[in-house]
């Protein structure tokens, strides 16, 4: 028994060496990377790898297609601590990692099973597959890595005309994350505070991010002039006290009459972070960041694709920056312990 135990210890030690593990006391963290560790960082900004390794539907053959397992793996391997992906619900209740809830031919994903979707687009993974990749990276020793941001997409009116699918996608996504036992490694983000409100009720232990665009501070007429699409004001049952509108057949989003309404909505949804686009930050600047920081919120900016855009967002003192150029972001981010 003693000999067998010794051999067992030697085998485990050899396996740990081959996998690159470090002995305790040689710089390894006691705990795997968590959202709390990320949001408690004193350094800023850190890079957030957008859609895995940046937007790419195949036009750039040198990079993996967005929202895929290879893209997520490459984002982490490039040195990003945080990777973001988008999710959609299929007809059979599975969670697919894909940006839009409809295909180029306007077929809605909620009318396809996951297998049917993957027969059309073989590269589309399940959320579980992406989470598994993040967990493998997270278990490695060294700098903080393996944190995943999962965007809950507000359903297009085209695919959810009755606005009835919010509970279903929130339940499906939180079920997968809990099944993988990764609630402390994932943040849920959405432009829809209704989805975040439901997520808070369904899985309060999963951190949330409220996303916002400058478009949501414009009037109906200003949006129509800018986007060249009709804007229809709607009554939404779960409106959280905000005015809502449908932008053509593509978007269903709330408006924010004031920055105070944005802060109130972040509080109602229990968000720990607000992420804002370049359009909004270009005319609110550091003032908005200061208000959000004073409210105890972290702030992410999106999306920096050039050195000048990164420098602008960094000058505003944001905590994290989304980027499609992950090597640029890793090069310019603050050192991550």
N, C-alpha and C positions, 0 to 999 in steps of 0.2 A: 504494500500500500504506500509506504514511504517513497519507494523508488518510482512508482507510478505518479505520485504527486509531484515529485521533482521534475520528471519528464514533462508533466502537464504544465508546470510553471515555465520550464524552458521553452516549450512549444508556444505558449502564450506570449512570452517575451520576444521570441523570434518573430511571431506574427505581428506584434505591435511595432517592432523595428521595421519590418517590411512595409507596413502601412504608414510609416512616417510618424508614429506617435512619439512624444517626448516623455521621459520619466517625470514624475511629480517633483516639483522643486526646480526644474530646469526651464522655467518660463511658460509652462502650460497653464491655462486657466482652469480653475476648479470647476467652473460651469461652462456649458456651451453658450454660444451667443444668443442673446435674447433681445426682445424689443426694449425692455427696460434698460439694458446696457447701452443700446443704441441711443435712446432718447436721453440718457443721463450723461452722454459724452460732453465733455467741456470744450471740445474742439469743434469748429465749424468752418466751412461747410464740408459735408461728405457727399460723395457721388452716389446717385441712384441710377442704376442701369435701366433705361426705359425699354420696356417690352423684351427684356432679356439682354440683348446686345444692340439695341437701337432699332428704330423703324426700318423694316426691310421685308418686302413681300416677294423678294427674289430678284429685284432689279440689280442688286449688288451681289454677285456670286462669291465675293471674297468673305461675306459674312453670312451667318446662319439666318434662316427665315425667322422673323419676329415671333415671340410668344410660343417658342418651341423648347423642348428639353435641351438641344444643343445650344440655343441662344442663351438660356439661363445658365448652363454650365460655363459658357465662354464669358458671360458677364462676371460671374464669380471668379473664374480663373484669371481674368484680367486684373482683378484686385478690387472690384466693387464689393462693399460690405452688404449692399442692399440691391435687390433686383425687383423690378415691377413687372407684373403680367396682368392680362385682362381675362375675364371669365364670362362664359355664357351657359345657359341651361338648355339641354337638348330635350327632345320629346319624351325620352325614356327616363328623365330625371337625373341624367348624368351631367357632370360639370366639365365642359370643354374649355380649353385655354385658347381664346380667339378674340380678336378685337371687337368686331361688329356682331350684332345679332342677326345679320342677314348676309347672304353671299352676293357676288356680283350680279347674279341673275335675279336678285331680290327674293330668293328663297330664304325664309326665316329658319334659324337654327332650331327653334322650338317646334318645327314641323319635321325635323329629322332626328333619328336616333344617333347616338354617338358613333355607332358602326357605320351608319349611312353617311354621316359627315366625313368620317375618316376614309371611306371609300372614294369620296370626291376629293378630299384633301388629306392624303396619308400622313402629312407632317403634323396635323393637329393633335396635341396630346390631351390627356385628361389632367385635371388639377392634381390628382393623386401622384401622377408621374412627375410633375414639376415639383411638388412638395418633397417627394422622395429625393430628388436631385439637391434641393436646398438643404435637406437634412444631412445628406452625405457631406456637403461642404461645411456645414455648421459643426459637425462632430470633429473636424480637423482642428489641431492646435494651431496657435498663432494668432494673428490679428482677427478682430471681430469680422465674421462673415456668415453668410447663410440666412440673412433676414430677407423675408419675402413680403412684398406689398402686393395684395390682390385687389384689383379694381372691380367693384360691382358696377356693371354698366347699367345706366338708366335705360330701360327698354325703349326702343323706337316705337312710336305710335303705329308704324307699319306692322310690327310683329306682336304688339300688345295693345290692340285698339281699345280694349275695355279696361286697361290699367289694372290687371288682375293677377299679375305674375310676380309681384314683389316678394310676397311671403315665400313662394316656392324657391326662388333662387337663393334667398338668404338662408333658408333652412338647408338646402342642398350643400351650399358652400360651407356653412359652419359644421355640418355633419362630417364632411370630408376632412376638414382641418382637425376636428376633435378625434376622428378615427385615427388620424396620423399622429395624434398626441403632439401637435405643434402649435397649440394656441399661444404659446409665449414667443414664437418665432415669426408670427404673421401679423401684419396690419391690414385691415380692410379699408379701402378708400372708395369714395364715390362722389360724383357731382350731385347725386340725389340724396338729400338729407333724410328722405323717407326710408330709403334702403338702410342708411346708417342707424336710424331710429329703431327699425325692426331688428337690426343686427345687435344693437345694445340690449334689446329685450331677449333675443334668442341666445346670444352668447356674450354676456357682458365682459367676460375675461379676455376677449380678443380686442386688441387696441384698434381704434378707428381714426381715420383721417377724413376731413371734409375738404373736398376739392372745389375750387371756385374759379370762374373765368370772368374777365372784365365784361364780357357780353351780358352777364347776369346783373350788371348795374346799369344797363342801358334801357331806354324806353322801347316799346314795341316798334315805333317808327324808326328809331335808330338801328335796331337789329335788322329790320327788313331792308333798310338802305344798305347796311354793311354786308349782309349775307345773301341778299337778292332772293329771299324765300319768304313765304307768308308766315306770319306769327299769329297764332290763335290763342287768346286767353282762355283758360279752362278752369273749371271747378274740380279740385282734387280732394278726395275724402281725407287723405292723410297729408294735409298741406302744411302742417307745423306753423301755421300763421303767416305763410308766405304766399305771394301771388305766383301762379304757375302758368306756363304757356307751352304750346307745342310749336316747334319750329319745323314747318313742313311735315314730312312723314318720318323725319329722322330723329329729332330730339324732343324730349319732354323734361323740362327743367324749371326750377323756381327762379324768381328774381329776388334781388336783395335791395330794398328801398334805401338801406344805409349800411355803413360798416357795423353799426350797433346791432342790426338785424343779423349780420353774419356771425358776430360774436355770440349772440343769443342762441342762434341755431347750433353753433358748435357746442354750446353748453347743453342744450336739449338732447343732442345726439351723443353726448359724452365723448366728443372727439378730443384727442390729445394733440392733434396736429391740424393745421390748415395749410393746404397747398394752393398756390395762386399762380396764374399764368403770367407770361411776360407782358401781355396786353394790359392786365390789371396793374401790375407792378410798375409799368412804365409811366402811369399817371398818378399812382398813389405813392410810389417810392417808399422810402424808409418810414414814412408816417404810419402806413398800414402795418408794417412789420412791428413797429413800436407798440401799437395798440394791441396786436395779437400777443406779443411777448408779455406785455403788462397783464394780459388776461391769463397768463400761465400756459400759453399754447406754443408749441414749436411751429416753425414755418418752413415749408419746402417751396422752392420755386421751380417752374417748368416752362419750357424745355430749352436747355442751353445746347446749341449745336456748334458754336464757335467760341474762340477764346474771348472775344468781346462780349458775347452774351453771358458767358460764365463770369467774367470780371464785373459786369453790371449787377448780376444777382448777388455775387459775393460782396459787393460794395454796400448792399442793403442789409447785410448781416443775417441772411437766411441760414437756417440750420442744415438744410440739405438741398441739393440741386439735381433735378432729373436731367439726363443727357442722352442723346442718341449716339454721341461719339464717346463711347465708354473709355477708350484709352486717354482721351483728353481729360475726362472727368477724374480718372484715377491719378493722372499726372498733376492736376491742379487742386485736388482736394487736400484738406488738412490731414496730417499724419494720423492714422487710426490706430489706437493702441490694441 
